[in-house]
Amino acid sequence: MSLGKLFKRLIGRARKALPSVHVRTWGSDPSGPNNTSAVIKAIGLAKLATRPAPATIIFLHYHPSEFFAPGYIQLIQSAQACGYRVLVVSSARPSRAKKHLGDFECVYIQRENIGYDFGALRDARESLAKHGLLTDTRYVIINSSLINIASKGFGHDPILDRLAEPENDIDLLGVTSSFEQRTYHIQSYFYSFSARLFCSSDLDNYLKRYWLGLSVQQSKMKARDYAIKNGELGLCSFVLKNGYSATSLFEHLHLPCTDTFAAMESLRMDIQDNISKKCFPDSLPGSWAGSIHPSFMTEWWSKPGLQANMSQACWALLLLNRFMFIKRELLENYQPHNHCHARSACSMLMPVLRSLEVEIPSWSDLHVLNRLVFASRP
């Protein structure tokens, strides 16, 4: 036998002798060996057993460089100051997270970035359930897709406080809702569950189906599309079909009344007045001076079938109603034409904040846009 053939045979035998290695990716089979969870490490779960509270706040965080925005940290700290049970679920290593959050006064769960927000939510709920920590509280979900402009957080922000302690025990309560893709759904950046829903076997089964679906989705649709269809859109459909209630705090914006138009017109006039007071170069066409972005007064109108992404199209109206956040995607250039509903956000954000007399605090995420807004996305 030649030396070359002998070498190939030895290599083949060595490969057969090696144990198989399971490499987990976003689309790998979560039902397979060692894939029942994406959790890598959980810190501080025992603390929750001795901390009764009216609400549990679950922060779902992701950043490719393991960065925690100062405005997001403000929300975490405010929830802790209110005495709420706080879980931070992130793909960031605990050592990196500590640099931003300090010593953990909350539960910290590190997990692999599998399944987007609903994969993280499933792991958070599983962790609570396994340790007997599902209690009769409100469960608020806060993800890191919004830029915190000037919200001091829980205890100071009436909108966040209504999610944590709503007047009526709505089972699924969001800030905004949408009728996109012919489906009514609660938009899943900030929302909350009643204990009746969160602790139910119904939600448990829903999240398990979402997780199991990850094993077959990769060949059928993109990861983001799967999360939207089976997570955000699927959640509200599941809730309503199973007899639970669902609504949003700004439900009325789907059919705006005359007061809404009057408020926007007043804001437009104030912005235009501020612009007109500025000295423009002589070369600037006169028709531009004193005008505002042409889309500003029309892009928030719902289209037939109430088709509008409320968190994006109504960004100025939400600020007008003291919701001091804006979707990060509005400042990024990754905007398929059927997804982009607010082209005016970049040009009009600062004039709107000035007209509303919003003071931008030192911890505002506007100061770190270079670390939060990405020029392009895959």
Secondary structure, DSSP 8 states (H G I E B T S, - for coil): --HHHHHHHHHHHHHHHS-------TTS-TTSTT-S--EEEEE-HHHHTT---SEEEEEEE--TT----HHHHHHHHHHHHTT-EEEEEESS-HHHHHHHH-S-SSEEEEE---SHHHHHHHHHHHHHHHTT---SSEEEEEES-EEESS---TTT-HHHHHHHS-SS--SEEES-EE-GGG--EE-SSEEEE-HHHHTSHHHHHHHHHHHHHHHHHTTTS-HHHHIIIIIIIHHHHHHHHTT--EEETTGGGGS--HHHHHHHHHHHHHHHHHHHTS---TTS-TTTTT---TTTTTTTS-BTTTB--HHHHTHHHHHHTT--EEEGGGGSS---TTT---TTHHHHHHHHHHHTT----TT-GGGGHHHH--S---
